[in-house]
Amino acid sequence: MTQLVERYYRLLIRVSSNLQSAFLVAVRLYWGWQFMQTGWGKLSDIGKVIGFFTDLGIPAPVLNAYFVSALEFGGGLLLILGLGSRLIALPLVINMMVAYITADREALFSIFSSPDKFTGAAPYTFLIASLIVLIFGPGKISTDAVLTGRIGSSRVSQAVNGGSPVALQH
């Protein structure tokens, strides 16, 4: 019985591991598109965004409105392409955390008392998608993976690991 459970568990691991890149590309494409649409919407009506940021008390609301709008639009495009994915995911994570702190403070502070309010807030899914890309990378189906393959895993891993022979994983 133990061998049967172990065999099926190994099969489950193999099958689910093979779905990793497809999942990551789906996350990147869907949420990249969502970021692009949100950024474009903000850029298209920047006056409204500036007014909203002013009402929230965000410093330099004009500069920040343009920055956030461009970050979301450009970051979404980069996620779709899988180019600089982890590099762009970090500012997107920070952006969504700031959105929670400034625009959805009540939802943020209800993380334990009312988790549905926290997970129902607009920044939640954007934050989770950005964290997934930041932590797991873009996957094998990405421009990052292609560029890393062209540079050569050994040279990249030596640069990243300070000369260590450990291979860089995509």
N, C-alpha and C positions, 0 to 999 in steps of 0.2 A: 504493500500500500504506500509506503514512504517513497519508494522509487517512482511509482506512478504520479504522485503529487509533485515530486521533484522534476520529473520529465515535463509535465504540463506547465509547471512554473517556468522552467527554462524556455519552453515554447512561447509562453506569454511574454517573457522578457525579449526574446528575439523578434517577435511580431511587433510589439509596441516600440521597440528601438528602431525598427525599420520605418515606423510612421513619424519619427521625430522630425525629419527634414520637411516632410509634407505638412505637418502641423505648423512648423515655424514659418514656412512660406505662406500658409493660409493666414496666420496671425499678421505677418508683415504686410501682405497684400490688403487684407480687409482693414486693419487699423491704420495702415499707411494712407489708404484712400480716405478714411474717416478724418485723419489729421489734416490731409490736404483740403478736404471740403471745409473743415472748420476754419483753417487758416485763410482759405480763399474768401469765406464768408466774412471774416473779420477784416481782411484787406479791402473787400468790396464796400464795407460800411464802417470804415475806420473811425469816423466821427462818433458813432455810437459806442465803439469800443473805448475810445478815449474818454468819453463821458462816463462810462461804466467804471473804468479804472480810476477816474477822478473821484467818483462817488465812493469807491472802496478805500480811498486814501492811499492808493499805490503811488509811490514817489515817481517823479518824472513820467506822468501818465502817457504823454505823447510818445516819448521814446520807447517806453515799455509796451505800448499798444502795437507799435510797428514791429518791435522785436519779437513779441509773442506771436503775432500774426505770421511773420516771416518764418519763425522757428517751426510753427505748426505746419505751414504749407511746405516749406523746404524739407523739414524733417520727415513729413509724410512721404514726399517724393523719394527721399533717400531710403526710407524703409521699404517702399515698393521695389526699388532697384536692388535692395540688399547691399547698398554701398555705404561704407562707414557706419554700419548698423549699430554697433555698440557705442561708437563715438556720439552718434546723434541720439541714441536712446537715453543716455545720461541727462542731457539738458531737457529732454521730454519728460523724464521722471521728475526732475526738479520743477519743471513748469506745472505739472499736474499736482505736485505737493503744494506749490504756492497757490494754485487754484483752490485746493481744499482749504488752505489756511485763510485765504482772503475772501473767496466767494461762497464757500460751502463750509464755513466754520462750524455751524450747528451739526452738520452731518459728520464732520471730522470728530467732534467731541462726543458723538454718540456711538463711536465705534464699538464700545462694549455694552452700553445701555440699550442701544437700538441698532443692532448691526444692519438691519434692512435699510435704515435711513443712510447709513454709511455706504453700503454697497449700491444703493439706488442713486447716489449723487452722480452728476455728470462726469466728474473726473475719474471715477473709480475704474471703469473698464479701460480708459485710455492709460491710466497709471499701471494697471495690471499688464496690459499688452506691452507697454514700454519696459516694464520690469522683466517680462519674459524674454524680450530681445536682448536686454542688457545682460541678463544672467546666462542665458543659453546660447546667445549669438544668433546669427541669421540663418544658420543651417547650411547644408551642402548645396542647396539650390539658391545661390545668391552671387552677386557680383563680387562680394568679399571673398567667397570661396574660390572663384575663378582667379582673381588677382593673387590670392595667397598661393594657389597652385602654380601660377606662372612664376612667382618670385622664387618658389621652392621652399617646402616646409622646413628643411634643415636650416637654411639661412634665417628664415623668419623666427624659428624656435630659438636659434642661438641668440638672435637679437633680443627676443622677449625674455629669455631665461638666462641671459648673461653668459652665454657660451655653453649652457647645459645641453647635452645631447637629447633631451626629452623632446619628443615630437609634438608639434603644435596640433591640437585637434580643432576641427572646423565646427 
